[in-house]
Amino acid sequence: MVFAIRMNDALLPLLPSLVTLIEEGRVGGAAKRLGISQPRMSARLATLRALLDDPILVSASGRRGLIATDRARRLAEAARRTLADLDTAIVSNGFDPRNAVRTFAVMANDNAAVIIGLPLVDAVRSAAGPSVRIAFHQFDPARLGDLESGRLDLALGAPAQFERMPGLKTRTVVRDRFVSAVQGGEQFVGDLDSYCARDHVLVSGDGGGFDGLVDHALAVQGRSRRVALSVQNYLLAIEAVATSDLVATLPRILLTASRRDLTMSDPPLALPAFTLASAWHTRADADPAHRWLREQLDVVRPR
């Protein structure tokens, strides 16, 4: 096995010479076609004979010059196909979504999946054939390494979630503001005292947490609120608001996308912008199929 690998390493650079020698049937013609000297081509022929343990070209009867051995012809035909396939792979830098067979693996939590993931699915279905599909995976920071291995193609999440993973490229795909939501038809009093007096629902990414971005902003003002419910799922938080008197402060675009009859207003305190980013590994940056997927994401991202 080791010998075969070493032989292949030596043989691969000589495949064009092998094909040309068989097609030309003479060293001089092969040398001229490849633009090298005849002595250099003769040296390549000698190397091929030693590697393959075959004369490659033998004398023909009469004045016919040289002819290829049967084994050399078979090897040259295989080499010709290999070189043609390699040529196609190098020259081709496109991706035909209508005829491709590809499943893209995208990691996203329910927030990112609703806001940008589902529009991405619609864009892919519109622009691609039936054999191009998307598989969503639940967001797990421990799986960011799967972007490097190729088990995942893309991740959608908060930019901070990708900072600790070297080798990732990121791009902001959503930038929006936070709004406060209450049950549809309910009057929402927007001053800070009324806001802090209400019971709130909070989304805890790690699960079980009772303070977050809003609580940090309130603490700066020496204020606090009561978080009555902590959930790990954004859609559950919206459902809790729609069926109770709880208040949720969530991205406006998520609440709009949920199509629930909720009353929304700006919260009575300054909050940083809500952002979502896409992340992928540099190994896939130049891949035509992956580039096409990112282009679809650019099509659907909110402006």
N, C-alpha and C positions, 0 to 999 in steps of 0.2 A: 504493500500500500504506500509506504514512504517513497519507494522507488518510482511508483506510478505518478505520485504527486510531483516529484522532482522532474520527471520526464515531461509531464504536462507543462510545468513552468517553463522548461526550455523549449518545448514544442510550440506553444501558443504564439510567440512572436514570429515563428517561421511559417505559420499557416498561409499567409498571403503568398509567400514564395513558393510553397508547395503547390497551391492552386495554379499559380502563373506558370510554373515549370511544366505541369501536366497539360495545361491549355496550349502553351507555345511549342512544347516538344523539343526545345533546344535551349541551351543555357544562354546563348547570346540574345535570342529573342526575349527571353524572360528578363534578362538584365536591362535591356532597352526599355521594356514596358514598365518596369518598376523604377527606372531612372537611376540605376546603380551600375558600377563597373562589372565587367564579365568575371574578373577574378573574385570579386566579392560574392557574386551569385554562385560561382563554383564552390566557394567556401560554404555557402549556405546549403548547397546540394550535398556536400560532404557531411555536414552536420546532420541533415535530415536522414541520410543513409545510416549514420551511426545510431541515431536515436530510434529509428524505426526498424533497424536491422533488415533493410530492404534496399535494393539498388535504385529504386524510384524510376530511373530512366535507363533503358538498356539499348544496345545497338540493334537497329533494324536491318533486315536483309537488303542487299543492293544499295541504292543511294537514298534510302528513306530517312537516314539519320537516326534519331532516337525515338523510342516509343515507351510509353509508361507501362509499368508492370500492372497486373490486375489489382494487386493490393493497393498500389499507389493511386489508382483510379478511384477505388472505393474510399480511400482516405481523403482524397481531394474532393470528392463529392460531398462527404460529410463536412469537411472544412468549409466548402463553399456555402453550405446551408448555415453553418455556425456564423460565418462572417456576415452573411446576409441578415440573419436575425439580429446580430450585434449592431449592424449598420442601421437597421430600422429602429432599434431601441435608442441609439444615439441621436439619430436625426429627428425622431418623433418627440416633440415637446408639447403635444396637445392631449386633450382628454375629450372623448366623445361621449357625453353623458347619455345620449339617446340609445347608444348600443353597448355601453359599458355594463359590467357586472361588478358591483361594489357595494359593500355595506360600511357606512361611516359610523363609528362608535363615538358618541358624544356624552360627556359627563356633565351633569347639571342638577342643581337642586330644583325643587318645584317652582321656586320664584323665577329663576333664570329660564327654566323650561317653558313656562307660560309666557313670559315677556318676550323672549327672543327665539326660544327653541321651536315652538310650534309654528311661528311665521317662517322659520328656516325650513321646516318640513314642507310647508306649502310651496315655498320657492323651489325646493328640490324636486317635488312631485311635478311642478309645472314645467321645469326645464330639462328633466331627465326621463329616461325610459323606465319601464317597470322593474328592471333589475338593479336599479340604484336605490338603496334603502338607508334609513337612519335607525340606529338603536340607541336609545337613551339609557344611561347608567346613573344611579343615584350618586350625588357628589360625595366624595370621600377624600379628604386631604391625603390620606395614606396611599391613595391610588394615583397620585400625580406622576409617579415613576412609570406608570403604564403609557404615558404620552411618549416617553423615551423609547420604551420597548416596542411600541406600535400596537399594543392592545387597545389603546384609545387614540382617536384621531384629534379630538378637540375637547376642551373643557370650557365651560361658561360659569363665571362666578365673580366674586368681588376681587378687585385687583390685588388686595393684600394677601389673598389666599395663594397667589402664585409667586410672591416675592422670594420665598425660601427655596424655590426649586430652580437650580441653575440649568441653563440650556433651554429655557422656555422663552418664546416670543409672545408678547401680549399686545392686544389692541382694544381700546375702549369701544364698546358697541352700544352701550346705553348710558345716557347721562340725564337724570331727571331729579325732581324734588320730592320730598316727603310731604304727605298730607295726612290729616287725621280723619278717621271715618267712624261714623256711628250708624246705627240701624236706620234704614230708609224711612224718611218722614219724620224722624226725631229732630228736634231743634238742638243744634250744637252751639253752646255758648263758648266763644273763642278766647276769652281772656284767660290769663295764666292761672288765676285762683280757681276758676271753674274747671280748667283743664286738670289741675293737680287734684281737685276734689273727686274726680271721676275714678272709677275702677278701670284698669287697662289690661289689655292682653298683649303679651310680648312674644316675639319669635326668638327662641334661643337656638342658635345653630348647633351648639354642642349638646343641647338638651338639658333642661332643668334650671337654666339660669333665670334670674329675676331682675337683672339690670342690663342695660344696653346703651346704645347711642343716645337715646332720649334722656335717660337717667344721668348720663355724664354731662349733657348740656344743662340739665336742671341743676345739677350739683354746683356748676360754675356760678349759678345765680343764688345758691344757698337754698334751693327748693328741692322737693322730692314728690313722687307720685306713688300710688299704690298699684302694684302689678298683681292683679288677682289671679291671673292665669298665664302660665308659661307653656308654650307649645313649640314643637320642633318643625312645624310645617306651616308655611305661609297660607296655604289655602284653608287649613283648619282655623287659622286666626281670622280669616275673612268670614268663614262660616260662623264662628263664635260671635263676631260683631253683628252679623245679619240676623241672629236669633236671640240676642240678649241686649243689655244696655251697656255692654263693654265698649271701650274706645280702643282703636288700633291706630298707630301711626306707622304708615307703610308707604312704599313707593307709589306715587300717583299712577304710573303706567301699569303697575300690577293690579291696582284696584279697578282701573278702567278696563283692563283686559279680562277681569273676572266677570264682567257684565252683571254684577249684583246691584240691586237697588239700594245703594248706600248714600248717606249724606256726607259729603267731603268738604273740608275747609283747611286752610293753612294752619298749622299748629302755632300757638302763641309764643314761640321761641325759635331762635336761629339754629338751624341744623345744616350740616354739610350736605353737599349734593349726593344723590344716590347714583352709584356707577356700577356697571357690569362690564366685564372684559372677557374676551375670548383668549385662550392660551393654547399654544401648540409647540411641539418641540422643533428645534432648528433642523433636525434630520428630515422633516417633512416639508420644510419651507419651499423648496423648489419642485416638489412633486406636482405634476400637472393636475391630478385628481384633487389633491388637497388644496391647491391654489383655487381650483374651481369652486370647492366647497366654501372657502373663505369669501370668494366673490359673491356667492349667494347670500352669505351673512351680511355683506355690505349692502346688498339690495334691500334687505328687510329691516335693517337696523333703523330705529327712529332717528329722524333728523332734527 
